[in-house]
Amino acid sequence: MKILEGVTVIDFTQAYSGPFCTLQLADFGARVIKIERRGVGDQSREWTPFRNGHSGYYAAINRNKESLAIDIATPQGVEIIKRMVKDADIVVENFKVGTLDKMGLGYEDLKQVNPEIIFASISGFGQNGPLKDLAAYDNVVQSMSGVMEMTGFPDGVPTRVGPAIGDNFTGLMMSLAIVMAYYHKLNTGKGQRLDVAMMDTIFSILESPILFQTLLHQEETRRGNSDVTLVPYDVYPCKDGYFSAGLAGESGWDRFCNCIEMPELIEDERFVNNDCRCRNYDILTPIMTEFFKKKTKKELAEIFTAAGIPNAPVHTIPELMVHPQIHARNMLVELEDPGVGRYQAINNPMKMDLTPAEMAFGAPLLGQDTEKVMKSFGYTTEEIQSLIQQEVIATNS
């Protein structure tokens, strides 16, 4: 039995943060019913890359879900949702704050239908505060949260972290909140409102710069690939690319110096401990870099691994796709999708012996499951056909 089997999620989310959240629930067995705009669908259906006229982006974050195409702006649409919520456990949404309230589908409305419902809201800035009404995408949140100021090199511009961390970190935070709220519900019979903001999430992972500001009143900014608290701890150019190596404290400095064939640095008073090395980063780094430039990534990996020092080459994406560690961990799996066809999908990283994640099926076409979903909530064939004719719902058939 899957760990979340029997849990029903009504999923109003679209784009990335919300669907990434409900993907975690679906992978572990929850029934996730994706509520999509009739005739339009999730906006990520329009995002590249495309194959066979379908979005790979949409496919990647909406597997294991069902699609119900519906116009929730109609009274009939509202009634359908309320009927579904009566027998559901969780509602997840990432609309602009207050959108579902205006439709009569907000938390207070749905709590009247199902007092035990868990109502999870993902937003850019949260359900309160001066910015609550503003829309946000990942680039906006990375900019406002401080992470962009901390990313890049000192003489360069603030830089966006490549993956959309504002979205996926927030989605993960909400999936954790949902699981905890569901555990509370099992013990108490009480549902609750969950509020996770992208801004809060990214602010919460800033660690060092916040600590330096609060404890020392010292402002930190971007430092490239180095760390303000550790030296050596960096990325260095080498013969065939870039290579990362470093220490997490005092231990290992002698071994590191021997690795780079500079034992004279061990007792150098400028570098004798981590605090000294941090103060003299601009002096030490060019000295060390000369060694890395003369070696390949393979040679460096052999040298540092033999000395027990954490290290890694900077991999390209094609290199990662064939890396034996990725394949040993089964992090790429073949998945058949009704839109993009068969492709290598990124597997769920949470490995559980007894209740593993499962890649059961690909992302649904718009309205693919409308009739099946409606019938599972007690609608007859005649009622479904009537709602189709009234343009309240739509199917993909």
C-alpha positions as CSV (number, residue, x, y, z in Angstrom):
1,M,0.0,0.0,0.0
2,K,1.3,3.5,-0.9
3,I,1.8,5.7,2.1
4,L,-0.7,8.4,1.0
5,E,-3.1,6.0,-0.6
6,G,-6.7,7.0,0.2
7,V,-5.8,10.7,0.5
8,T,-7.7,12.9,-1.9
9,V,-6.3,16.3,-3.0
10,I,-8.2,18.9,-4.9
11,D,-5.4,20.8,-6.7
12,F,-6.1,24.3,-8.0
13,T,-2.5,25.0,-8.6
14,Q,-0.7,25.9,-11.8
15,A,2.8,27.0,-13.1
16,Y,5.5,25.5,-10.9
17,S,5.4,26.0,-7.1
18,G,2.0,24.5,-6.6
19,P,2.2,21.6,-9.0
20,F,5.7,20.7,-7.6
21,C,4.1,20.5,-4.2
22,T,1.2,18.2,-5.3
23,L,3.7,16.1,-7.3
24,Q,5.3,15.0,-4.1
25,L,1.9,13.9,-2.7
26,A,0.9,12.2,-6.0
27,D,4.3,10.3,-6.2
28,F,3.5,8.7,-2.8
29,G,0.0,7.6,-3.7
30,A,-2.4,10.5,-3.0
31,R,-5.1,11.0,-5.5
32,V,-4.5,14.4,-6.9
33,I,-7.3,15.9,-9.0
34,K,-5.9,18.8,-11.0
35,I,-8.6,21.5,-11.5
36,E,-7.8,23.2,-14.8
37,R,-9.4,26.0,-16.6
38,R,-11.8,24.7,-19.2
39,G,-10.4,25.3,-22.7
40,V,-7.1,26.8,-21.4
41,G,-5.6,24.6,-18.7
42,D,-2.5,25.1,-16.6
43,Q,-0.4,28.0,-17.9
44,S,2.7,25.7,-17.9
45,R,1.1,23.8,-20.8
46,E,2.4,26.7,-22.9
47,W,6.0,26.5,-21.5
48,T,9.0,25.1,-23.5
49,P,10.4,22.6,-24.3
50,F,7.8,21.1,-26.6
51,R,7.5,17.7,-28.2
52,N,4.6,16.5,-30.2
53,G,3.0,19.9,-29.5
54,H,2.9,19.3,-25.8
55,S,5.0,20.9,-23.0
56,G,7.7,18.8,-21.4
57,Y,7.7,21.3,-18.5
58,Y,4.1,20.5,-17.8
59,A,4.7,16.8,-18.2
60,A,7.6,16.8,-15.7
61,I,5.7,18.3,-12.8
62,N,2.2,16.9,-13.3
63,R,2.7,13.1,-13.5
64,N,0.5,10.8,-11.4
65,K,-2.4,13.4,-11.5
66,E,-5.9,13.5,-13.0
67,S,-7.2,16.5,-15.0
68,L,-10.7,17.9,-14.6
69,A,-11.4,20.7,-17.0
70,I,-14.0,23.0,-15.5
71,D,-15.2,26.6,-15.4
72,I,-15.3,27.4,-11.7
73,A,-16.6,30.9,-12.4
74,T,-20.0,29.4,-13.0
75,P,-22.5,28.5,-10.2
76,Q,-22.5,24.9,-11.4
77,G,-18.7,24.8,-11.3
78,V,-18.7,26.1,-7.8
79,E,-21.2,23.4,-6.8
80,I,-19.1,20.7,-8.4
81,I,-16.0,21.7,-6.4
82,K,-18.0,21.9,-3.2
83,R,-19.3,18.4,-3.8
84,M,-15.8,17.1,-4.4
85,V,-14.4,18.9,-1.3
86,K,-17.0,17.2,0.9
87,D,-15.2,13.9,0.4
88,A,-11.6,15.3,0.0
89,D,-8.8,15.7,2.5
90,I,-6.8,18.6,1.1
91,V,-7.2,21.6,-1.1
92,V,-4.1,23.3,-2.6
93,E,-4.1,26.6,-4.4
94,N,-1.6,29.2,-5.6
95,F,-3.9,31.9,-6.9
96,K,-3.5,35.6,-6.2
97,V,-4.6,36.2,-2.6
98,G,-8.3,36.3,-2.2
99,T,-9.2,34.8,-5.7
100,L,-11.0,31.8,-4.4
101,D,-12.8,33.8,-1.7
102,K,-14.4,35.9,-4.4
103,M,-15.6,32.8,-6.1
104,G,-17.1,31.4,-2.9
105,L,-14.4,28.7,-2.7
106,G,-12.2,30.1,0.0
107,Y,-11.2,28.4,3.2
108,E,-14.2,29.8,5.2
109,D,-16.6,28.6,2.4
110,L,-15.1,25.1,2.1
111,K,-14.8,24.7,5.8
112,Q,-18.6,24.9,6.0
113,V,-18.7,22.0,3.5
114,N,-16.0,19.9,5.2
115,P,-14.8,21.1,8.6
116,E,-11.8,18.8,8.5
117,I,-10.5,20.1,5.2
118,I,-6.8,21.1,5.0
119,F,-6.6,24.3,2.9
120,A,-3.1,25.0,1.6
121,S,-2.3,28.4,0.0
122,I,1.0,29.0,-1.8
123,S,1.7,32.6,-2.8
124,G,4.5,35.0,-3.5
125,F,4.3,37.0,-0.3
126,G,1.8,35.3,1.9
127,Q,-1.8,35.9,3.0
128,N,-1.0,39.1,5.0
129,G,1.5,41.9,4.9
130,P,1.9,45.0,2.6
131,L,2.9,42.9,-0.4
132,K,0.3,40.2,-0.1
133,D,-1.6,41.4,-3.2
134,L,1.4,41.3,-5.5
135,A,2.0,38.6,-8.0
136,A,5.4,36.8,-8.0
137,Y,7.4,34.5,-10.1
138,D,10.8,33.0,-9.2
139,N,12.8,35.9,-10.6
140,V,10.9,38.4,-8.5
141,V,11.2,36.4,-5.3
142,Q,14.9,35.7,-5.8
143,S,15.4,39.4,-6.3
144,M,13.4,40.5,-3.3
145,S,14.5,37.8,-0.8
146,G,18.2,38.6,-0.9
147,V,19.4,35.4,-2.5
148,M,20.1,37.2,-5.8
149,E,22.2,39.7,-3.9
150,M,24.2,36.8,-2.5
151,T,24.7,35.0,-5.8
152,G,27.4,35.9,-8.3
153,F,30.8,37.5,-8.0
154,P,31.6,40.7,-6.1
155,D,32.5,42.7,-9.3
156,G,29.5,41.3,-11.2
157,V,25.7,41.9,-11.1
158,P,23.4,40.1,-8.7
159,T,22.6,36.8,-10.3
160,R,19.6,34.5,-10.3
161,V,20.2,30.9,-9.1
162,G,19.7,28.7,-12.2
163,P,16.9,26.4,-11.1
164,A,13.7,28.0,-9.9
165,I,14.4,27.7,-6.2
166,G,11.7,30.1,-5.3
167,D,9.1,27.7,-6.7
168,N,10.5,24.3,-5.9
169,F,11.7,25.1,-2.4
170,T,8.3,26.6,-1.6
171,G,6.5,23.6,-3.1
172,L,8.6,21.3,-0.9
173,M,7.9,23.4,2.2
174,M,4.2,23.2,1.5
175,S,4.2,19.5,0.9
176,L,5.9,19.1,4.3
177,A,3.3,21.4,5.9
178,I,0.5,19.4,4.3
179,V,1.8,16.1,5.6
180,M,2.2,17.5,9.1
181,A,-1.3,19.0,9.0
182,Y,-2.7,15.7,7.8
183,Y,-1.0,13.9,10.7
184,H,-2.6,16.4,13.0
185,K,-5.9,15.8,11.4
186,L,-5.6,12.0,11.9
187,N,-5.0,12.6,15.6
188,T,-7.5,15.3,16.2
189,G,-10.1,15.3,13.4
190,K,-9.3,19.0,12.8
191,G,-8.4,20.6,9.5
192,Q,-6.5,23.9,9.2
193,R,-5.4,26.7,7.0
194,L,-1.8,26.5,5.7
195,D,0.0,29.6,4.4
196,V,3.5,29.2,2.7
197,A,5.0,32.1,0.9
198,M,7.8,32.1,-1.7
199,M,9.4,35.2,-0.1
200,D,9.4,33.6,3.4
201,T,10.8,30.3,2.1
202,I,13.8,31.8,0.3
203,F,14.5,34.3,3.2
204,S,14.6,31.3,5.5
205,I,17.5,29.7,3.7
206,L,19.9,32.7,3.7
207,E,21.6,31.4,6.9
208,S,25.1,33.0,6.9
209,P,24.3,36.6,5.7
210,I,21.4,36.9,8.2
211,L,23.6,35.6,11.1
212,F,26.4,38.0,10.2
213,Q,23.9,40.8,10.2
214,T,22.1,40.0,13.4
215,L,25.2,38.9,15.4
216,L,27.9,41.1,14.1
217,H,26.0,43.9,12.3
218,Q,28.1,43.0,9.3
219,E,26.7,43.2,5.8
220,E,27.6,40.3,3.5
221,T,27.2,40.2,-0.3
222,R,28.0,37.8,-3.1
223,R,31.4,36.1,-3.0
224,G,31.3,34.0,-6.2
225,N,31.9,30.3,-5.3
226,S,33.7,30.9,-2.0
227,D,32.2,30.8,1.4
228,V,32.6,33.7,3.9
229,T,33.3,31.2,6.8
230,L,35.6,28.6,5.1
231,V,38.8,28.7,3.2
232,P,39.7,26.6,1.1
233,Y,36.1,26.1,-0.1
234,D,35.8,27.1,-3.7
235,V,35.7,26.3,-7.4
236,Y,38.9,26.4,-9.3
237,P,39.7,26.4,-13.1
238,C,41.5,23.3,-14.3
239,K,42.7,21.9,-17.6
240,D,39.3,20.7,-18.8
241,G,36.8,22.8,-16.9
242,Y,36.3,23.6,-13.3
243,F,36.8,21.7,-10.1
244,S,35.5,22.1,-6.5
245,A,37.4,21.2,-3.4
246,G,37.5,22.4,0.2
247,L,37.5,21.9,3.9
248,A,34.7,22.2,6.4
249,G,36.9,23.4,9.2
250,E,40.5,23.2,10.6
251,S,40.9,19.5,10.0
252,G,42.7,18.5,6.8
253,W,44.7,21.7,6.0
254,D,47.9,19.7,6.0
255,R,46.5,17.1,3.7
256,F,45.1,19.8,1.4
257,C,48.5,21.5,1.2
258,N,50.2,18.2,0.3
259,C,47.6,17.5,-2.3
260,I,48.4,20.8,-4.1
261,E,52.1,20.1,-3.7
262,M,52.7,23.1,-1.5
263,P,53.6,21.8,2.0
264,E,55.2,25.1,2.8
265,L,51.8,26.6,3.2
266,I,51.0,24.4,6.3
267,E,53.0,26.5,8.7
268,D,52.6,29.9,6.8
269,E,51.4,32.3,9.5
270,R,49.0,33.9,7.0
271,F,47.2,30.6,6.5
272,V,47.8,28.7,9.7
273,N,44.2,28.4,10.7
274,N,40.8,28.9,9.0
275,D,40.3,32.4,10.4
276,C,43.7,33.5,9.0
277,R,42.8,31.9,5.6
278,C,39.5,33.7,5.5
279,R,41.2,37.0,6.1
280,N,43.8,36.3,3.5
281,Y,41.5,34.7,0.9
282,D,42.7,37.1,-1.9
283,I,46.3,36.1,-1.3
284,L,45.8,32.3,-0.9
285,T,43.4,31.6,-3.7
286,P,45.7,32.7,-6.6
287,I,48.5,30.6,-5.1
288,M,46.3,27.5,-5.0
289,T,44.8,28.1,-8.4
290,E,48.1,27.6,-10.1
291,F,48.1,23.9,-9.1
292,F,44.5,23.3,-10.3
293,K,45.2,24.9,-13.7
294,K,47.8,22.2,-14.5
295,K,45.5,19.2,-13.8
296,T,42.4,17.6,-15.4
297,K,39.2,17.0,-13.5
298,K,40.0,13.3,-13.4
299,E,43.5,13.8,-12.0
300,L,42.3,16.2,-9.4
301,A,39.5,13.8,-8.3
302,E,42.1,11.0,-7.8
303,I,44.4,13.2,-5.8
304,F,41.8,14.7,-3.4
305,T,39.8,11.5,-3.0
306,A,43.0,9.6,-2.0
307,A,43.6,12.2,0.7
308,G,40.0,12.0,2.0
309,I,39.2,15.6,1.0
310,P,35.6,16.4,-0.3
311,N,35.9,17.2,-4.0
312,A,33.9,17.2,-7.2
313,P,34.2,18.2,-10.8
314,V,31.7,20.8,-12.1
315,H,29.5,18.6,-14.3
316,T,27.7,19.6,-17.4
317,I,24.1,18.4,-17.8
318,P,25.1,15.9,-20.5
319,E,27.7,14.5,-18.1
320,L,25.1,14.2,-15.4
321,M,22.7,12.3,-17.6
322,V,25.1,9.5,-18.0
323,H,26.8,9.6,-14.5
324,P,26.9,6.2,-12.8
325,Q,25.8,7.7,-9.4
326,I,22.6,9.2,-11.0
327,H,21.8,5.8,-12.5
328,A,22.7,3.8,-9.4
329,R,20.2,6.0,-7.5
330,N,17.6,5.5,-10.2
331,M,17.2,9.2,-10.5
332,L,16.3,9.0,-14.2
333,V,13.4,6.7,-15.2
334,E,11.6,6.1,-18.5
335,L,8.0,7.4,-18.3
336,E,5.3,7.2,-21.0
337,D,3.4,10.5,-21.2
338,P,0.2,10.9,-23.3
339,G,1.5,14.3,-24.5
340,V,5.3,14.3,-25.1
341,G,5.6,10.5,-25.4
342,R,8.3,8.4,-23.8
343,Y,11.0,10.3,-22.1
344,Q,13.5,10.2,-19.2
345,A,11.9,11.8,-16.2
346,I,13.6,12.9,-13.0
347,N,12.6,10.5,-10.3
348,N,11.6,11.5,-6.7
349,P,14.7,11.8,-4.5
350,M,13.0,10.5,-1.4
351,K,14.0,6.9,-1.1
352,M,11.7,4.9,1.3
353,D,12.1,1.1,1.8
354,L,8.5,0.2,2.5
355,T,6.6,3.0,0.8
356,P,8.6,4.2,-2.2
357,A,7.5,6.9,-4.6
358,E,6.0,5.5,-7.8
359,M,6.0,6.8,-11.4
360,A,2.6,5.4,-12.2
361,F,1.6,7.4,-15.2
362,G,2.4,10.6,-17.1
363,A,0.8,14.0,-16.9
364,P,-2.8,14.1,-18.0
365,L,-4.1,15.8,-21.2
366,L,-6.4,18.7,-20.4
367,G,-9.7,17.3,-19.3
368,Q,-8.5,13.7,-19.8
369,D,-10.1,12.5,-16.6
370,T,-13.2,14.7,-16.4
371,E,-15.8,12.0,-16.8
372,K,-13.9,9.5,-14.5
373,V,-13.6,12.1,-11.8
374,M,-17.2,13.3,-12.0
375,K,-18.5,9.7,-11.8
376,S,-16.3,9.0,-8.8
377,F,-18.1,11.8,-7.0
378,G,-21.5,10.5,-7.9
379,Y,-22.4,12.3,-11.1
380,T,-24.4,10.3,-13.6
381,T,-23.6,10.0,-17.4
382,E,-26.7,12.2,-18.1
383,E,-25.6,14.9,-15.6
384,I,-22.1,14.9,-17.0
385,Q,-23.4,15.3,-20.6
386,S,-25.6,18.1,-19.5
387,L,-22.7,20.0,-17.8
388,I,-20.6,19.5,-21.0
389,Q,-23.4,21.0,-23.1
390,Q,-23.7,23.9,-20.7
391,E,-19.9,24.4,-21.1
392,V,-19.3,24.0,-17.4
393,I,-16.9,21.1,-17.9
394,A,-15.0,19.6,-20.9
395,T,-13.4,16.3,-21.7
396,N,-10.5,15.3,-23.9
397,S,-12.5,12.6,-25.7
